[in-house]
Structures are given as structure tokens and as C-alpha cells.
Amino acid sequence: MTQQYLDLARKILAEGTVKEDRTGTGTKSVFGYQMRFNLSEGFPLLTTKKTAFGLIKSELLWFLKGDTNIRYLLENNNHIWDEWAFERYVQSDVYQGPDMTDFGKRSLVDEAFNEEYKSQMVTFRDKVLQDDAFAKEFGELGNIYGSQWRRWKTSQGATIDQLKDVIEMIKQKPDSRRLIVSAWNPEDVPHMALPPCHTLFQFYVADGKLSCQLYQRSADVFLGVPFNIASYALLTHLIANETGLEVGDFIHTFGDAHLYLNHLDQINEQLTREPYPLPELVIKNPEKSIFEMEKEDIILKGYQSHPRIKAPIAV
């Protein structure tokens, strides 16, 4: 797994086009790329830098619950989505603190501003955790992944639980070519804190094994992609367990796969490191439904990695 990921990074460095982007950071990118991982050979968690599997677990369980509020994530010490919720807050009429315009970029170069930014973020997190009304208004990210997976709104006012439906279809009609879940809802996209980057996934059953293919329209290769690979590999394991199947392949298909220009030193450092063997995923209580799983039910054995490499997130 690690080698396939490093090969993608090398391709972007060697052949990528430098482009402007929404965040103003700039990227080097390629369009159209695919990786395939045989999940029976080990769990595809990156080993050339330490990757926080606990965050991957809690984020996926958050999606599976259909949740779109960061309070659950904060309760599990997961700050993956904090910046997007905070950005919505500082742009609101309610916010009365210091100017946080372009806070994501300024906090990286202005030490005094960075300290103020951290202070405001701590206050924001505390209010989401402690104040129900504040959390309801400013912890919400819009109808992002969990909402689309579990409560897709129809034109007739009903809702569709795509995930539950696809699990039932895998059980009843495993040869179907319609085993698809989509997170890309054009009507809701303008109202989301961040439109879905991993937009659609499809399952395939053959020889008693469940495979999954993800289409990702936009991929932050240094920070995001290691999480995306592990998250959808974990999802495949959980749904295979739910449907009585073994795991097959995870296929990761990209649209715009990019390295941010302020991540190039970090990815080059990573490319000097030799991968370790992959760890093993264990579902501790396989009799539990996927919708009842908790973090403690999902165990990773034998994970060995190189140290973390820090990099700024582009918001």
C-alpha cells in the first residue's frame, strides 16, 4: 500500500501541473489516477509517516451515524473538521472576536496572529461542547457525507438511507451493478462547509469477497489521501462483516490528485523513508451491526510507522 501511495506522490512531483486553487495556496496536480489494494494482504494504513487511526475510526463512525455536527468529533478528541466549522462561525454576524480574515493562511506566518487564532479556536471548541444552542448553530457543517449517506432528501420530501439500502442489496442481490452510494448532491453542495471530495463509492461481490471502488474528485495527497485510503478500507471491512463476506480489493480512483505547494518539502522527506509491513485489522465484536460499532470494536494490530510529518491544512 505504502509503495503505491509513494508512486502517486512521485508522479505528481515529476509530471504534475502547477495550478491555482480555491485556498490560494497553489497545487501541483495530475488528473485521473488509480490505485488498487488487496485488503487480504494487510490493512492499508500508511507506514512512512505515523497516521492517526483513531481519528479515522471516529470520523467514519460519525459518517455512519449520519451525523454532521462536529460535537461528536470533539467529544472523541478529533479535530479533522474544526477549521471548516470555525470558518463558518467567524464569518457570521454572531462572531465578535478579532478579525480572522484568511485565518488559515495568516496563522502560518504571523506568530502573534497564530496565538490569537489558537485561543479563539479553543474558545470555539469549548462552546460547541458545552452550549447546546451554539453547537446546533455553529457545530453544523451542512448536509455533508453522513447526511447524504443516511438521509438523502428526495424531491418528494422523503429520505433515502443509501447505506442501509446498499447493505441490504449486497445481501439480496450481490451481482447487482447498482451497489452505489453517492455523497454528491448538487442541490446541497452550495450549503455545505466543504463539498464532498470523496463523492461516490461502489461495491462489487465476486467469489465471496467484497470489493469497493471510490471516486474522489479532489485529493490532498499529503494530508488527506492516507486518511481516505484507510477510511474506505475500514468501511469495506465493516460492510463485508455485516454481509458475511470476505474482503477483496479497495480501488481508489482520483480526479484531481494534488500536492499543495507548501507540502512539497514534507512529501520529499517522506519519499526517503522505507515502508514497514502493513498492520492487521481486527473487528473485536463481529456480531454487532455496523450501525452499532464503537471505536473499541475496531482494533489495529502490528502497526509500525515512521514519525509524523507535520504540514499545514489548506482551508
Sequence and secondary structure as in RCSB ss.txt:
>XXXX:A:sequence
MTQQYLDLARKILAEGTVKEDRTGTGTKSVFGYQMRFNLSEGFPLLTTKKTAFGLIKSELLWFLKGDTNIRYLLE
NNNHIWDEWAFERYVQSDVYQGPDMTDFGKRSLVDEAFNEEYKSQMVTFRDKVLQDDAFAKEFGELGNIYGSQWR
RWKTSQGATIDQLKDVIEMIKQKPDSRRLIVSAWNPEDVPHMALPPCHTLFQFYVADGKLSCQLYQRSADVFLGV
PFNIASYALLTHLIANETGLEVGDFIHTFGDAHLYLNHLDQINEQLTREPYPLPELVIKNPEKSIFEMEKEDIIL
KGYQSHPRIKAPIAV
>XXXX:A:secstr
 HHHHHHHHHHHHHH EEE  TTSS EEEEEEEEEEEEGGG      SS   HHHHHHHHHHHHTT  BTHHHHH
TT  TTHHHHHHHHHTSSS  SS  TTHHHHHHH HHHHHHHHHHHHHHHHHHHH HHHHHHHSB  S HHHHHH
 EE TTS EE HHHHHHHHHHH TT S  EEE   TTTGGGSSS  SEEEEEEEEETTEEEEEEEEEEEETTTTH
HHHHHHHHHHHHHHHHHHT EEEEEEEEEEEEEEEGGGHHHHHHHTTS      EEEES TTS GGG  GGGEEE
ES             
